[in-house]
Amino acid sequence: MASAAPAPRMQRRRLLAALASAPLAGAIDASFAQEWPPRQVRIIAPFPAAGTADTLARALAQQLSEATRQNFVVENRAGAGGAIGSDLVAKSAPDGATLVISGIASHVVAPVTARVPYHPLDSFSHIALLGGPPAVLAVNAQAPVRNVREFIAFANATGGGASWGSSGTGTHAHLIGELFREATGARLVHISYKGGAPVMTDLIGNQIPASFTALSSAMPHLRTGRVRALALTSRNRNPELPDVPTFAEAGFPRLTATTWFSISGPAGMPSALVAQINAEVRRALTAPRVRERLVAEGIEAADLDPAAFTQFVKSEIERWTPIARAVQPQS
């Protein structure tokens, strides 16, 4: 006598078990990657045009378009410290068609200093670290200091402390300056500006004696000799500034940091798709044209797989959150 057919409930259970099996799940996951990229991929740059995020986005879009023979387009969705463009991507379909230039501003600082509608980890698939410019402690060319130790002595000998400028309260440059003050005990007074350009204007005009700013903002003025670099937060010396030490070389290894940028997508992207985009991006970063553009911007390129990059984001959140909270104006 033939056995009875499985009950509908039992059939559903077997189907769900089969769908959850590792081989089949892997095959479904891989199918997403095989179809990527679609005919057009949007890369959202959540900061204004001509900034570092925009520069990275456009360099990558051009290289990826040529490598994959598909269309990668950059859209600038600036505002709220990168939160507007980041939220747009967080709410997009997890199919690899919409990506964002994420980074320390939008995914570490903004969630602390403002009410953002996304979670920096749970709302995103973090794909690849691109890199970013280090910060530089720069002084006016006429300042009577030549190195970090002399600057600390100068600040402590200045009545009320030495003033220094950053591109704004809560920016990464501000956090690095506060970390410097904490690590060295230097007497410093922070002056907040609206962007890096006005900081450099006042530094050149000797309205302030010093500034922490992204190397990409300071580099043109360092080349003309109107400002002087005392130390960089990079791991290694910059080839264009071979005489400028890193903070680690100056005795302050805690001051090793970059204003990093990255590529992220919506949460829930298949792991095979994330791995494929990571590989394409890392390959693009090694292209001579891209590397030349990064060097010109003072950007240190990175090379991490998705798991290592996601762990890096977690560590950066843990590192900078206490400092970001401490510098918030008291209401």
ABEGO torsion letter per residue (X at the ends): XBBBBBBAAAAAAAAAAAAABAAAAAAAAAAAAAAOBBABBBBBBABBBGBAAAAAAAAAAAAAAAAAGBBBBBBBBBEGGGAAAAAAAAABBBAGABBBBBEAAAAAAAAAABBBABBAAAABBBABBAEEBBBBBBBBAABABABAAAAAAAAAABBGEBBBBBAEBGBAAAAAAAAAAAAAGBBBBBBBBBEAAAAAAAAAAGABABBBBBAAAAAAAAAAGABBBABBABABBBAABAABBBAAAAGBAAABBBBBBBBBBBBGBBAAAAAAAAAAAAAAAABAAAAAAAAAAGBBBBBBBAAAAAAAAAAAAAAAAAAAAAABBBX
